[in-house]
Amino acid sequence: MLYLVHMQVQIPADADTALTDRLKAEEKAFSQNLQREGKWRHLWRVAGQYANYSVFDVESHDELHTLLSALPLFPYMVLDVTPLAQHPSAIASN
């Protein structure tokens, strides 16, 4: 199942820098592992924002929820999830 996920990261200005630096490094490693596994298929930065649009390819809603809630920066994220389906006019398949 494919999902489009818009992630906006909102770290408080008074957050501990050492903690947030560690979480950012963990987030990068975690996301790159999911990309290698093919579960995080696309990742695009939103210019000028601490945000991204991503496409996930997972087996279920529950698997997506588990992956997203395991992201180290999850407590600081606002997420918008859109399930995707193949469009009948598309010339390329997933």
Secondary structure as GFF3:
##gff-version 3
##sequence-region A 1 94
A	DSSP	beta_strand	2	9	.	.	.	ID=ss1
A	DSSP	alpha_helix	17	36	.	.	.	ID=ss2
A	DSSP	beta_strand	40	45	.	.	.	ID=ss3
A	DSSP	beta_strand	51	57	.	.	.	ID=ss4
A	DSSP	alpha_helix	61	69	.	.	.	ID=ss5
A	DSSP	three_ten_helix	74	76	.	.	.	ID=ss6
A	DSSP	beta_strand	77	84	.	.	.	ID=ss7
###
